[in-house]
Amino acid sequence: QVQLIESGGGLVQAGGSLRLSCADSGRAFSTYTMGWFRQAPGKEREFVAAITWSGGNTYYGNSVKGRFTISRDTAKSTVYLQMNSLKAEDTAVYYCAAKPGSVYSTGSYNYWGQGTQVTVSS
């Protein structure tokens, strides 16, 4: 019974930073994998980052490596996405997602949040 709620989106200038949060309510299992995805207008959904609760191993999409950092707060069942050196092409709706298990993958996520808009001005 996972419920995901994203927050932290907004408008920032290129080169700036923004941190997204995803709160998980009603989690059934502690061993979940949490992920961030994004979708820009007219584009396909893109994998951004993921973190496994067991061990806290992180994974990133090629377009955000070195700029974005995913982290978790196990006590609060919350995952964060710290976005630095933002570019105009980072503009998209960002979605939080979750799936049972501690094995990483970029697909097969079972639960999704409603999304939060991130707009980067150039």
Protein Blocks (a to p, Z undefined) as FASTA:
>chain_A
ZZcddehiacddehiacddddddehiabfbdcdddddddehiacddfbdcdfehoaacdd
fklgokaccdddfklopacdddehiafklgccddddddedjbdcfehifbdcebjadddd
ZZ
